Amino acid sequence: MGLWVLAVFACGDDTTTGADSAPPSETGTPPTDSTPDTGTPTDSVPPTDSVPETDTDSGTDTHDTDPPPACDPSTATVAATGNPDLVTELALAVGLDPACTPALSCTAAAGTTLDERHEPTLEPTSTEVLLQGLLASTTYSCALRYDEAPDAELAFSVTTDALPARLSGLTFTVSTWDSAATDPAFVLLNVFPFDETQDGQYLVIVDREGAVRWYLDLDGVDGQIGFEWVADHARFAVAGGLHDRMDPQVLTLSADAETTLSADAHHDVKWVDDALYVLAGSESEWCIDEHVIATGKTRTSLCHDDGSGLTTSGLNSLVVRDESAGRKLYVTSQGPAEVVRLDATTGTVDWRFGATGDFTGPTDSEFPDQLHDLRLVDCAGYDACLLYYDNGVEDRQSSGVKVGLHEGSGTATILRTWTETGWYSAALGGIEELNSGDWLIGQASMYTGSENGAGVVQVAGDGTVTWRMALGPVPWTLYRVRYLDGCAVFDHRGYCSE
């Protein structure tokens, strides 16, 4: 990490004084006794000052009215330390005058379209502040200022290190970006090589220009992990993999494992209240387990062999939702390809959506033959709306699909689909509907040759691609993708002006 450079604290003329200008004085008439003293002196009239005394000393009597201590900006100090596991983060140890109101701004002339300016929150009592979501291999010019001394600033610079060699060899190439039609935002995705002769996996956050802003090296985990950014807790929930798996973890934005649960996990994890729900098992033993984060204990477990209605085929995505009828679990399975809704307490199956399920309406070819990354989205007029990544194995054409369900009549309606020529992955893939109604789609690929087209697209309601980012090199692919609001993670003013 580039060492910090401390400049002279430049100040304007200081006209503030902190000492009393003169001791207190009395200007009244001295007291006069009406009779000679015959014993203990007694005044007939108490002394009276013509001007009331105002205490301006620094004593501790109860009538002290000293002004608050003056802000002294010249005492400020800053020292920077890098994070060896996350070069896009710097920790600043700060020494501040608690009588001052501080503000910090760090900028870089990085050639980015959006303002590369970071303004983390500082309190007068702060001793450390984190600069997060920085660009690698970049020098930032910083200024520490105090509201009480606007003409003074402590100027210094910091330089981030280069990304790890393996990560720096990946490319995130943005070819389409309609900035007028898309919000400033970040994208969270996991990437890995679809090639058994290669290893490695990263969980990364990239910006709209394809620059890596955050990453977690998942060395030893072989892909297909489940993950979520949980904004209410400002933490990540991560778990699973295919064969070499990661135990369920709660991660901080500094990529530190705050909590690790000793439990099996497969393709998905959801943080609900005080617990992590995970898909667990393999082959013919599949379960949905609920683990309490604080204790690591398993609160509930539903498995296919205990009458819960789970299939013996692979489970790959999970949604947990509290409804009027209680907590419900929505899970996708690979064979048959279907969405199953279960009661979280009893394991009773409420319904199944698929070619052999409980709903009619779509044709056999419109029902999915392989699906991933189920989401529940709002849509008026339906009891439930499913959004999923349809792998399209039979037609070798993947797509995003949104379906509205009427549970009473058992009818399903295809409300929206999107696809494009050349997009196909027999497995993997992710999708999310944004508040704008746009879809963010992680286009996975299982090809190891030039036909590999892994990447991420944002698609408007009319089917227009408003943002496209290609992932490289071949055979790197992705499993899932999530949209991060520009204000959700980093104090980056180019992405969050609030």
C-alpha positions in Angstrom: 0.0 0.0 0.0 1.2 3.5 -0.8 2.2 5.3 2.4 0.3 8.4 3.4 1.9 11.8 2.8 1.2 14.4 5.4 1.2 18.0 4.4 1.4 21.1 6.5 -1.9 22.1 8.0 -2.6 25.4 6.4 -4.6 27.9 8.5 -6.0 31.4 8.1 -5.5 34.1 10.8 -6.6 32.8 14.1 -8.5 35.5 16.0 -10.0 33.1 18.5 -8.9 33.6 22.2 -9.4 31.1 24.9 -8.3 33.0 28.1 -10.0 35.6 30.2 -9.0 39.2 29.3 -9.1 40.5 32.9 -9.9 39.3 36.4 -13.4 40.0 37.8 -13.7 43.5 39.4 -16.3 45.2 41.6 -17.2 48.9 41.2 -19.8 49.3 44.1 -19.5 51.4 47.3 -17.7 49.7 50.2 -20.1 48.7 53.0 -20.5 51.1 56.0 -21.6 50.0 59.5 -24.2 52.1 61.3 -22.7 51.4 64.7 -19.3 50.7 66.0 -18.3 47.0 66.2 -18.8 45.6 69.7 -18.2 42.0 68.9 -18.5 40.0 65.7 -18.7 42.5 62.9 -22.2 42.9 61.4 -23.0 44.9 58.3 -26.4 46.6 58.4 -26.5 46.7 54.6 -24.9 43.9 52.6 -22.4 44.9 49.9 -23.9 45.6 46.5 -22.0 45.7 43.3 -23.1 48.4 40.8 -22.3 45.9 38.1 -23.1 42.2 38.6 -20.1 40.0 38.7 -19.6 37.7 35.7 -17.3 34.8 36.4 -15.0 34.3 33.4 -12.3 32.3 35.0 -11.6 28.6 34.5 -12.6 27.5 37.9 -15.2 24.9 38.8 -17.7 26.9 40.8 -21.3 26.4 39.9 -21.7 29.8 38.5 -18.9 29.3 35.9 -20.0 30.3 32.4 -16.8 29.6 30.4 -17.3 29.4 26.6 -16.7 25.9 25.1 -13.1 25.0 24.2 -11.9 26.5 21.0 -11.3 24.2 18.0 -7.6 23.8 17.3 -7.2 22.3 13.8 -3.4 22.2 14.1 -3.6 19.1 16.3 -5.1 16.8 13.7 -3.1 13.7 12.6 -3.8 11.0 10.0 -2.0 7.7 9.3 -3.1 5.1 6.7 -2.9 1.3 6.8 -3.8 -1.1 3.9 -5.8 -4.3 4.1 -3.6 -7.1 2.6 -6.7 -9.2 1.8 -8.6 -6.3 0.2 -6.4 -3.6 -1.6 -9.5 -1.5 -2.3 -9.8 -0.6 1.4 -7.7 1.7 3.5 -7.9 2.3 7.3 -7.1 5.8 8.4 -6.1 6.2 12.1 -7.1 9.8 12.9 -6.3 12.1 15.8 -9.0 14.8 16.0 -9.8 17.7 18.3 -13.1 16.7 20.0 -14.0 20.4 20.0 -14.1 20.4 16.2 -16.6 19.1 13.7 -14.6 17.1 11.1 -15.2 16.3 7.4 -13.0 14.2 5.1 -12.9 14.0 1.3 -10.7 11.9 -0.9 -10.6 12.3 -4.7 -8.8 10.8 -7.6 -8.2 11.8 -11.2 -9.0 8.3 -12.3 -10.6 9.0 -15.7 -13.9 7.6 -14.5 -17.2 8.9 -15.9 -18.6 9.5 -12.4 -17.0 11.7 -9.8 -14.3 9.6 -8.0 -14.9 11.1 -4.6 -15.2 9.4 -1.2 -16.6 11.1 1.9 -16.8 8.7 4.8 -18.6 9.8 8.0 -16.4 11.3 10.7 -17.4 12.1 14.3 -15.3 14.4 16.6 -14.5 11.3 18.7 -13.6 9.1 15.8 -10.2 7.3 16.0 -10.5 5.3 12.8 -12.3 5.6 9.5 -12.4 3.3 6.5 -12.1 4.2 2.9 -13.9 1.5 1.1 -14.7 0.7 -2.5 -11.6 2.4 -3.8 -9.9 1.8 -7.2 -6.8 -0.4 -7.1 -3.5 1.1 -8.2 -4.8 4.6 -7.7 -3.6 7.7 -5.8 -6.2 9.7 -3.9 -5.7 13.3 -2.7 -7.5 13.8 0.6 -8.4 16.8 2.8 -9.4 16.8 6.4 -11.3 20.0 7.3 -13.1 21.4 10.3 -16.4 23.3 10.1 -15.0 25.8 12.7 -11.9 26.6 10.6 -13.1 26.5 7.0 -9.8 28.1 5.8 -7.7 25.4 7.3 -7.2 21.8 6.0 -4.9 18.9 6.5 -3.9 17.6 3.1 -2.5 14.1 2.5 -2.5 11.4 -0.2 -2.9 7.6 -0.2 -2.2 5.1 -2.9 -3.8 1.7 -3.2 -1.9 -1.4 -4.3 -2.6 -3.5 -7.4 -5.2 -6.2 -7.4 -4.0 -9.8 -6.8 -2.5 -11.2 -10.0 -5.2 -13.8 -10.6 -8.0 -11.3 -10.1 -6.2 -8.6 -12.2 -6.2 -11.1 -15.1 -10.0 -11.1 -15.3 -11.8 -8.6 -17.5 -15.1 -6.9 -16.9 -15.7 -5.1 -20.2 -18.6 -2.7 -20.4 -19.8 -2.3 -24.0 -23.2 -0.7 -23.4 -24.2 1.9 -20.8 -27.2 4.2 -21.1 -26.4 6.4 -18.1 -29.7 8.3 -18.6 -31.7 5.1 -18.3 -29.8 3.4 -15.4 -29.0 4.5 -11.9 -25.5 4.6 -10.6 -25.1 1.3 -8.9 -22.7 -1.6 -8.2 -23.0 -5.3 -9.2 -22.2 -8.2 -6.9 -21.4 -11.5 -8.6 -19.3 -14.6 -8.1 -16.9 -15.7 -10.9 -15.0 -18.9 -11.5 -13.5 -20.9 -14.4 -15.8 -23.5 -15.9 -12.9 -25.9 -16.4 -11.9 -28.7 -14.0 -8.2 -28.1 -14.8 -8.5 -24.6 -13.3 -9.4 -23.6 -9.8 -10.3 -20.4 -8.0 -13.4 -18.3 -7.3 -14.0 -14.7 -6.4 -16.9 -12.8 -5.0 -16.6 -9.4 -6.5 -18.3 -6.0 -6.6 -17.8 -4.0 -9.8 -19.0 -0.6 -10.8 -20.8 0.6 -13.9 -17.5 0.8 -15.8 -16.4 -2.7 -14.9 -13.8 -1.7 -12.2 -13.4 -4.0 -9.2 -14.4 -2.2 -6.0 -14.4 -5.1 -3.6 -13.5 -8.8 -3.7 -13.3 -11.9 -1.6 -10.9 -14.7 -2.6 -12.8 -18.0 -2.3 -9.8 -20.2 -2.9 -10.7 -23.8 -2.2 -14.4 -23.3 -3.0 -15.4 -24.7 -6.3 -18.1 -22.4 -7.5 -21.8 -22.0 -7.3 -22.0 -20.4 -3.8 -25.0 -18.7 -2.5 -24.7 -15.1 -1.4 -26.7 -12.0 -0.4 -25.9 -8.5 0.6 -28.1 -7.8 3.6 -28.5 -4.0 3.7 -30.3 -3.9 7.1 -27.2 -5.5 8.7 -24.6 -4.1 6.3 -23.2 -7.6 6.0 -22.9 -10.4 3.5 -24.4 -13.9 4.0 -22.3 -16.4 2.0 -22.5 -20.2 1.9 -22.1 -23.4 -0.1 -20.5 -24.4 -3.3 -20.7 -27.6 -5.4 -18.3 -30.1 -4.0 -15.7 -28.1 -2.0 -18.1 -25.9 0.0 -18.0 -23.0 2.3 -19.7 -23.2 5.7 -22.3 -20.5 6.2 -20.7 -17.2 7.0 -21.5 -13.6 7.9 -19.0 -11.3 6.3 -18.2 -7.6 6.9 -17.5 -5.1 4.2 -13.9 -5.5 5.1 -14.2 -9.2 3.9 -13.7 -10.5 7.5 -15.7 -13.5 8.6 -17.6 -12.2 11.6 -19.5 -15.4 12.1 -18.9 -18.9 10.7 -21.4 -21.7 11.4 -20.2 -25.3 11.3 -22.9 -26.6 9.0 -23.4 -28.0 5.6 -24.5 -25.7 2.8 -25.0 -26.0 -0.9 -26.3 -23.5 -3.4 -28.1 -20.8 -1.5 -28.4 -18.9 1.8 -30.9 -16.4 3.1 -30.6 -14.2 6.2 -34.0 -14.0 8.0 -34.4 -12.3 11.4 -31.7 -13.9 13.6 -31.0 -16.9 11.4 -29.5 -18.2 8.2 -31.5 -20.5 6.0 -29.4 -22.7 3.8 -29.9 -25.4 1.3 -28.0 -28.5 2.4 -27.2 -32.0 1.3 -26.4 -33.6 -2.0 -27.3 -36.7 -4.1 -30.4 -38.1 -2.5 -30.2 -36.2 0.9 -31.6 -32.7 0.6 -32.7 -30.4 3.4 -33.6 -26.8 4.2 -31.9 -25.9 7.5 -32.4 -22.8 9.7 -29.3 -21.9 11.8 -29.3 -19.3 14.6 -26.4 -16.9 13.9 -25.6 -16.1 17.5 -25.4 -19.7 18.7 -24.8 -21.7 15.6 -27.6 -24.1 16.6 -30.0 -25.6 14.1 -33.5 -24.3 14.9 -35.4 -26.2 12.2 -34.6 -28.7 9.5 -36.8 -30.0 6.7 -35.5 -32.9 4.7 -37.0 -34.9 1.8 -37.1 -38.2 3.8 -39.1 -36.8 6.7 -42.3 -36.2 4.8 -41.6 -32.6 4.0 -42.3 -33.0 0.2 -38.8 -32.0 -0.9 -37.6 -33.9 -4.0 -34.4 -36.0 -4.1 -33.1 -34.0 -7.0 -30.8 -31.0 -6.6 -32.1 -27.9 -4.9 -30.5 -24.7 -6.2 -32.4 -21.6 -4.9 -34.4 -20.6 -1.9 -36.8 -17.8 -0.9 -38.1 -17.3 2.6 -41.2 -15.1 3.1 -43.6 -14.4 5.9 -47.2 -14.4 4.7 -50.6 -14.2 6.3 -50.7 -18.0 6.5 -47.3 -18.1 8.2 -43.7 -18.5 7.1 -43.3 -20.1 3.6 -40.3 -21.6 1.9 -40.0 -21.4 -1.9 -37.4 -23.7 -3.4 -36.4 -24.7 -6.9 -35.4 -28.2 -7.8 -33.7 -29.6 -10.9 -35.6 -32.8 -11.5 -38.4 -32.3 -12.1 -37.8 -28.6 -12.8 -40.2 -26.9 -10.5 -40.9 -24.4 -7.8 -42.3 -25.8 -4.6 -43.9 -23.8 -1.8 -43.8 -25.4 1.6 -44.9 -24.4 5.1 -41.7 -23.6 7.0 -43.0 -25.2 10.2 -44.6 -28.4 9.0 -43.0 -29.0 5.7 -46.3 -29.5 4.1 -46.3 -28.7 0.3 -48.8 -26.0 -0.6 -48.3 -26.2 -4.3 -45.8 -27.0 -7.1 -45.2 -25.0 -10.2 -43.9 -26.9 -13.2 -44.8 -29.1 -16.1 -46.2 -31.8 -13.7 -47.3 -29.4 -11.0 -50.5 -27.8 -9.8 -50.9 -24.9 -12.3 -52.2 -24.8 -15.8 -51.9 -22.1 -18.4 -48.4 -22.2 -19.9 -47.7 -24.8 -22.6 -45.4 -27.6 -22.0 -42.6 -25.8 -23.7 -43.2 -22.6 -21.6 -42.7 -24.5 -18.3 -39.0 -24.5 -17.4 -37.0 -27.7 -17.9 -34.1 -26.3 -15.8 -34.3 -23.1 -13.7 -32.1 -21.1 -11.3 -32.2 -18.2 -8.9 -35.9 -17.9 -8.0 -37.1 -14.5 -6.9 -40.5 -13.4 -5.6 -41.6 -10.0 -7.0 -44.6 -7.8 -6.6 -47.3 -7.8 -9.3 -50.9 -6.6 -8.9 -53.7 -9.0 -9.4 -51.9 -12.2 -8.6 -51.4 -14.2 -5.4 -47.7 -14.7 -6.2 -45.3 -13.7 -8.9 -42.2 -15.8 -9.7 -39.1 -14.5 -11.5 -36.5 -17.0 -12.5 -33.6 -17.8 -14.8 -34.9 -20.4 -17.3 -31.9 -22.4 -18.6 -33.8 -23.7 -21.6 -32.1 -27.0 -22.0 -34.4 -28.5 -24.5 -34.3 -25.5 -26.9 -30.7 -24.6 -26.0 -31.9 -21.0 -25.4 -31.8 -19.4 -21.9 -34.2 -16.6 -20.9 -35.6 -14.6 -18.0 -39.2 -15.4 -17.1 -41.9 -13.8 -14.9 -45.0 -15.7 -14.1 -48.2 -14.7 -12.2 -50.0 -17.3 -10.1 -53.7 -17.5 -9.1 -53.6 -20.1 -6.4 -57.4 -20.5 -6.1 -58.0 -21.4 -9.7 -54.6 -23.0 -10.2 -53.8 -20.9 -13.2 -50.4 -19.4 -14.2 -49.8 -16.6 -16.7 -46.5 -15.8 -18.4 -46.2 -12.0 -17.8 -42.8 -11.2 -19.3 -39.8 -12.9 -20.9 -36.5 -11.8 -22.3 -33.8 -13.6 -24.3 -31.3 -12.9 -27.0 -29.6 -15.0 -29.7 -26.6 -17.0 -28.5 -27.5 -16.9 -24.8 -27.5 -20.4 -23.4 -26.3 -22.1 -20.3 -27.5 -25.6 -19.3 -27.1 -24.6 -15.6 -26.0 -21.6 -13.5 -27.3 -18.1 -14.0 -29.0 -15.3 -12.0 -31.7 -12.7 -12.3 -33.2 -9.9 -10.3 -36.0 -7.3 -10.8 -35.0 -3.8 -9.8 -37.3 -1.1 -8.3 -37.4 0.5 -11.8 -38.8 -2.7 -13.3 -35.6 -3.4 -15.1 -34.1 -6.9 -14.9 -30.5 -7.5 -14.0 -29.4 -10.9 -15.5 -26.2 -12.8 -14.9 -25.8 -14.6 -18.3 -23.8 -17.7 -17.3 -22.0 -19.9 -19.8 -20.8 -23.5 -19.6 -18.7 -23.3 -22.8 -14.9 -23.5 -22.7 -14.4 -22.1 -26.2 -15.0 -18.9 -28.1 -18.8 -19.4 -27.8 -18.6 -18.6 -24.1 -20.6 -15.4 -23.6 -20.7 -15.0 -19.8 -21.6 -11.5 -18.7 -24.3 -9.3 -17.1 -27.0 -7.3 -18.8 -29.6 -4.8 -17.5 -32.8 -4.9 -19.5 -35.6 -2.4 -19.5 -39.3 -3.3 -19.6 -39.4 -2.9 -23.4 -36.5 -5.3 -23.8 -33.8 -2.7 -24.5 -30.4 -3.5 -23.1 -29.3 -0.4 -21.1 -26.1 -1.9 -19.7 -23.9 -4.8 -20.8 -20.7 -6.1 -19.2 -18.8 -9.1 -20.6 -16.8 -11.4 -18.4 -13.4 -12.8 -19.5 -11.3 -14.5 -20.2 -12.8 -17.8 -21.4 -13.7 -20.1 -19.6 -14.5 -17.9 -16.6 -18.2 -17.7 -15.9 -20.6 -16.7 -13.1 -23.2 -18.3 -11.0 -25.4 -15.5 -9.6 -25.6 -11.7 -9.7 -27.1 -9.0 -7.4 -27.7 -5.3 -7.8 -26.3 -3.0 -5.1 -27.8 0.5 -4.8 -25.2 3.2 -5.1 -25.8 4.3 -1.5 -25.9 0.8 -0.1 -22.3 0.0 0.4 -19.6 2.7 -0.2 -19.3 6.4 0.7 -18.8 7.1 -3.0 -20.3 10.5 -3.9 -20.2 9.7 -7.6 -22.5 6.7 -7.0 -24.4 8.2 -4.0 -24.9 11.9 -3.7 -27.0 11.6 -0.6 
